[in-house]
Amino acid sequence: MSQGSPGDWAPLYPTPGPPAPPNPFVHELHLSRLQRVKFCLLGALLAPIRVLLAFIVLFLLWPFAWLQVAGLTEEQLQEPITGWRKTVCHNGVLGLSRLLFFLLGFLRIRVRGQRASRLQAPVLVAAPHSTFFDPIVLLPCDLPKVVSRAENLSVPVIGALLRFNQAILVSRHDPASRRRVVEEVRRRATSGGKWPQVLFFPEGTCSNKKALLKFKPGAFIAGVPVQPVLIRYPNSLDTTSWAWRGPGVLKVLWLTASQPCSIVDVEFLPVYRPSPEESRDPTLYANNVQRVMAQALGIPATECEFVGSLPVIVVGRLKVALEPQLWELGRVLRKAGLSPGCVDTEAEPGRSRMISQEEFARQLQLSDPQMVAGAFSYFQQDARGLVDFRDVALALAALDGGRSLEELTRLAFEVSGRWGGRHVEAVLPPPGGLCGVLSPGASG
């Protein structure tokens, strides 16, 4: 490809269409002064009692979970449990589980639609997956089998519940584990109703409920009909979301337990029966089910997903990874009372402009030496301790949030002045404001 001038690239970036979907990996909880006072009072009085009672019930689940599998061999556990073990232990775990969520504040579980039988839909797919409270969906689904990490077997009580559930276990450290999981899912899904339904959260990680993440194909490999299950938390304040960037586990638990009443809606959509093409292509099947569920929820279906331990978004044939340090830089600048959009980020296209820490402070209007040093450290420095102002310009443009993805991509190539050749790293926010590192010429 010829180098060309920046103007030659204009046709590649048409006028932006609809607004970009929201960032599904970020949950910002803004509390008013009155809400803070309420949470302080209820958090001190209500939350400790609720959490304590919930943990007591959680440990009461252990005897029922242990009794169901006690004395059974591994060969016997390869078949669904029946008889008195199934009746007594299943009903005991189901009742105590409902009590556990009730004590945590989930006083109402509203169910819409009708759950299909295991013959009609051997697989259930639930979304959006937004919190560790989502296992509450197991209750109206009559405790279907789940897929879980093998490492969870060593967790007290949770491990016993997974054995009770006859969960399908996958190990991240065993390359052959995924293949065995696929075979086991296919075996159960095609058992003709012998096994209970298998429940998947196809997004594979939690989001903020504002958009659906890309569905992983595991739930769709068997090519059997699936029933989509929607999870909503229609509360006035979203205390349940546990996203990649936002309140941590303890804060989410404390805030939710401090609410007088939390409501969850579980909706069963009609069974989705795959076409012959979808049965042969699990990725196509997953994408089509994702779109159906997103439409029913009234939120966008995105290409966002987790790769390793980092959230990414697919942009064309590229996967743009989040850059956590950029968020930290934004926090530093906000703390200094600086709006990135007010900084002059003019840079001559194609030319490197190396600046010192002093020039960096002057350009960003920062006076606190400690804050200057902290912000300056987020950029790669050369042997002389200088940084390329083009990197600064792109970071500030991304943090400003006033530019579309196409505009930022164009700016990245304008300030680099080259399409290929030198490896160019441009800080970009994918739709919704995600900030990543895009390497031109790299494949997805």
Number of C-alpha atoms within 10 A of each C-alpha: 5 7 12 11 14 17 9 9 13 12 8 9 12 9 11 12 7 6 9 14 17 19 20 27 28 20 20 12 12 10 11 9 9 9 12 13 12 14 21 14 13 18 20 13 12 18 25 15 15 21 19 13 15 20 14 12 18 19 13 16 23 18 15 22 24 17 16 23 21 11 9 11 9 9 7 11 13 10 12 13 18 9 7 10 16 16 12 13 20 18 15 16 22 17 13 17 22 18 18 22 23 17 20 27 21 22 16 13 19 12 16 13 11 13 21 19 14 22 17 18 22 28 30 26 23 24 27 27 27 25 19 15 18 20 15 19 22 17 17 18 19 14 21 22 23 20 20 15 13 17 13 16 16 10 11 11 19 17 19 23 22 22 18 24 20 19 19 19 20 21 15 11 9 9 10 11 15 15 11 14 17 17 14 16 22 19 13 21 26 16 14 12 15 14 19 19 25 24 25 24 23 23 23 16 19 24 27 25 26 21 23 29 28 22 27 19 17 20 26 29 20 22 22 20 21 27 24 25 25 22 22 18 20 11 13 8 15 18 22 24 27 26 22 17 15 16 19 12 14 9 14 20 19 22 19 24 27 27 20 13 14 24 15 20 15 22 21 21 19 15 19 17 17 21 13 10 11 19 18 15 16 20 18 16 24 21 18 17 21 26 18 15 22 21 12 12 19 11 16 19 22 22 17 27 25 18 11 7 6 12 20 24 24 16 15 9 10 16 23 24 24 23 18 13 15 22 16 14 20 20 15 16 21 12 10 16 11 16 14 20 14 11 15 11 19 10 15 13 17 14 15 16 13 17 18 16 17 14 13 20 19 12 15 21 16 18 12 11 12 10 16 21 14 14 23 20 14 14 18 11 15 10 6 8 11 18 23 17 23 26 23 21 22 21 25 24 23 27 25 16 16 12 16 21 23 18 17 22 20 18 21 26 21 21 22 23 19 21 19 15 9 9 13 19 16 26 29 30 29 30 21 18 23 29 26 25 18 22 16 19 13 10 9 10
